[in-house]
Each structure stands twice: as C-alpha cells, then as structure tokens.
Amino acid sequence: MQAYAIIKKKRDGERLSPEEISWFIEKYVAGEIPDYQVAAWLMAVYIRGLNAAETVALTEALVRSGQRVDLSDIAGIKVDKHSTGGVGDKTTLVLAPLLAAAGAKVAKVSGRGLGHTGGTIDKLESIPGFKTALGPAEFVSQVNRVGVAVVAQTETVVPADKKLYALRDVTATVDSIPLIAASIMSKKLACGADAIVLDVKTGSGAFVQDPGTARELARLMVDIGKHAGRRVTALITDMDQPLGYAVGNAVEVAEAVETLKGRGPLDLTELCLELGTRMLMLAGLATNAAAARARLEEMLWDGRALAKFKEWVAAQGGDPRVADDPGILPQAPQKIPVSSPRAGYVVQINALGVGEAARVLGAGRARKEDAVDPAVGVVLAAKVGTEVEAGEPLAYVLARDKGADEARQLVATAYTIAARPPKIRPLVRAIVEK
C-alpha cells in the first residue's frame, strides 16, 4: 500500500477499505507516514466524509494503536459516561458516586481540560490530596471495593488519536463528524466499559452547536459502540447556557457536593438523574426508566450518594471533609460582581462567553502544558428566565491576579436582558438508542 494512493482515493470520494485505514494509521503512528501526508488525508476526509463502515474501521484502528484498559476482573457490568463538553459540566462528580451507591460499577478514565475550563481530572485534583493516577491493579481493586474509581488517561491509551488531534487542531479539520465520533469512541472502547451513555451537548456553549449535527454525531457514536458489542445510549442535551451555576474547578466540586445533598441546581440534578437512569438500565440494575430514576432519587435524598462520594474521595487519597466544609477547597481572593445594566428578564446567556471568562482567569488552558488555577472561575447569580433589577448581580467573577477586568466584561456581554420572559428550552432534547 501507498499513502499517496489512499489520500488520492479519499480525495476522489471513493470508499477506503478497513485494511487501507488500518495500514494508514499504523504506519503514521510508527513514523513512516509524515504529518504533511496525514494532513492531506484529514482534509480529504473533512471534505468527502467517511461512511459508517469507514468510521468503524478508523475507530478500531485508533484503539489498536495503544493499550486497552482491562476491566475483566471487576464483577458485574461496568458503566461509563462521556460528555462532548460544555460549560459548568460537572456531572461525573455527581453521577459516579450516585451510581455506585445504587450498585453500579463505575470504572472511569477521564481527561484534563483543553479550552475554557478544566476537565473532570482538573476538578478532582482541586480536592486536597486527591490522586488521579492509580496502577491497574489498584484501579480494579478500588472499583470492586468502593464501586467507583476515576483516573487520568495515560499516554498509552489511543496514542494515534492524540497525534491526529494535534494535526486536526492546526489544519481546520476538527469539526468533522466522522473524525469526532472515531476520536471519542476509540477512547471509550479502549477504556473497557461494557455500557456507555453519551451526553451530546448542543447549543452556544457546545462543541457541536447545531442540533441536527448533534443528532448525527449521536447516532454515529451509538452505532460504533454497538458494532463493538457495547451497550450504548446517547442523550442530546442543551448547552445554550452553563450547566448549574458554578464554572471553574473547585467551585464546581462544591456545587456537585450540594447536588449530592439534594440542594443542587435543578438543571444539574435533572441531567444527572436522566443520565443515571439510562446508565442503571444499561447495567441491568433496573427494568425500566421509572424504577431506575426512583432508585437514584432514593440514593440522593437519603444521603447514601453523599456517603459514597466521601468514601470515593478518601479511597483516592482526597480529604473527604470537602463534603461537609467546602471552605477547605482552594478559594479565590477576589469576588467581583457583574451587575445587570437594566431591569427585565434574562433571556440568553452565551455559555461560550462565560467559559472563555473562566479560561482568562486561569480555570482552563489554551495549551496542553498550561497550569490550571483551581480556585478561580465564575458563579452565576441569574439563569435564563430569572427576573432581575437594574444593578442586581447577574454573576460573580472569582479572580486571583490576572484577567479579572476582561473576565468581568466577557460575562457582562454574555447576558441578554429583555422586557419579556423567554421560552425555556427542554434540557434533554432527544434520546438516541439505535
């Protein structure tokens, strides 16, 4: 085979065989195909697309490029959740202990954030002492013992995807549905879960802003998972405003704890219950959605989910007192209000603008090697539909020593105030199961 011939074939809109895709990825990882040829292939894929069979073949080739996480020694069906990203998305911090309390086995490998806010691992590392690096035996043992473990992805899992994404990022080929689907699902499949629920965000703060495109992505990822023999469901959820009120790292941990106490924001609580319902059903722990949701609500209201959170944090070396005293989390020295310029109703909050404000403060990273400040972020005081008075705080900027003025302006610009209340969009827009 020749890289030139494979590039030309896809450029001309022809279908690539699984063998051609596998060979191309294998040789690229081995350093035998240069970046400039892979960049040309990525652009050909971006323009011509990949059909379902080609996307499955690409996903499988990416998985084969590295090590797989072996979860075979964990009893029961292992469940996992993946979100395509959003602003204020701390669902894993609530879902993982909630599901474990209900009897599920949550063995999750997560990433760090690249962009406006930290990833799940960054948020967890804001808890004093929390370890996100566990050896394979320790990881398996903890899931069997506690029911949940969340660790950072290593460089040995799907290394081909890391190389491809670096090229996609600089060649304007990131937003290709087949490439996105293969990237996400290769990591999920390599990490070994039996059942996967996908939270596909759509809206102003989402990676995929168009609802139709989000549905296309969801269907493709569900098909890839089922082709690999996994139980997969996707929910298409709203990200036209931040999820919950807190955007950052430590502040999101604090909000997750409040949610586990039954006092969290309505949208965050509802999304966790919706995602968790599907995860319990896929795990075979509930026969229908009503029974699954009732089980999760019971865990939430009677304190067992919060107790499981403490057990999980302690098992990974963290200080479980965060569940009772959020003051031990990193705190920003400045709390700057962003006031409403007029009376009226909040009709829109540009989620991406709020996320960018958090990044400017240091809660996210522009480059992979950037450090994240766990203390800074943005806390909303008003969500879409809230009636406000002129001068009333819309949000608070939590700052340390950089970006406060720029962040305050970004948050102010993100809000739209009007005379009449808006129509509230549904949180879950669709469920895709096949």
C-alpha positions, 0 to 999 in steps of 0.5 A: 500500500501507498499513502499517496494512493489512499489520500488520492482515493479519499480525495476522489470520494471513493470508499477506503477499505478497513485494511487501507485505514488500518495500514494508514494509521499504523504506519503514521503512528510508527513514523513512516507516514509524515504529518504533511501526508496525514494532513492531506488525508484529514482534509480529504476526509473533512471534505468527502466524509467517511461512511459508517463502515469507514468510521468503524474501521478508523475507530478500531484502528485508533484503539489498536494503536495503544493499550486497552484498559482491562476491566475483566476482573471487576464483577458485574457490568461496568458503566461509563459516561462521556460528555462532548463538553460544555460549560459548568459540566460537572456531572461525573462528580455527581453521577459516579458516586450516585451510581455506585451507591445504587450498585453500579460499577463505575470504572472511569478514565477521564481527561484534563481540560483543553479550552475554557475550563478544566476537565473532570481530572482538573476538578478532582485534583482541586480536592486536597490530596486527591490522586488521579493516577492509580496502577491497574491493579489498584484501579480494579481493586478500588472499583470492586471495593468502593464501586467507583474509581476515576483516573487520568488517561495515560499516554498509552491509551489511543496514542494515534488519536492524540497525534491526529488531534494535534494535526486536526487542531492546526489544519481546520479539520476538527469539526468533522463528524466522522473524525469526532465520533472515531476520536471519542469512541476509540477512547471509550472502547479502549477504556473497557466499559461494557455500557456507555451513555453519551451526553451530546451537548448542543447549543452556544456553549457546545462543541457541536452547536447545531442540533441536527449535527448533534443528532448525527454525531449521536447516532454515529457514536451509538452505532460504533459502540454497538458494532463493538458489542457495547451497550450504548445510549446517547442523550442530546442535551442543551448547552445554550447556557452553563450547566448549574451555576458554578464554572471553574474547578473547585467551585464546581466540586462544591456545587456537585457536593450540594447536588449530592445533598439534594440542594443542587441546581435543578438543571444539574440534578435533572441531567444527572438523574436522566443520565443515571437512569439510562446508565442503571438500565444499561447495567441491568440494575433496573427494568425500566426508566421509572424504577431506575430514576426512583432508585437514584432519587432514593440514593440522593435524598437519603444521603447514601450518594453523599456517603459514597462520594466521601468514601470515593474521595478518601479511597483516592487519597482526597480529604473527604471533609470537602463534603461537609466544609467546602471552605477547605477547597482552594478559594479565590481572593477576589469576588467581583460582581457583574451587575445587570445594566437594566431591569427585565428578564434574562433571556440568553446567556452565551455559555461560550462567553462565560467559559472563555471568562473562566479560561482568562482567569486561569480555570482552563488552558489554551495549551496542553502544558498550561497550569490550571488555577483551581480556585478561580472561575465564575458563579452565576447569580441569574439563569435564563428566565430569572427576573432581575433589577437594574444593578442586581448581580447577574454573576460573580467573577472569582479572580486571583491576579490576572484577567479579572477586568476582561473576565468581568466584561466577557460575562457582562456581554454574555447576558441578554436582558429583555422586557419579556420572559423567554421560552425555556428550552427542554434540557434533554432534547432527544434520546438516541438508542439505535 
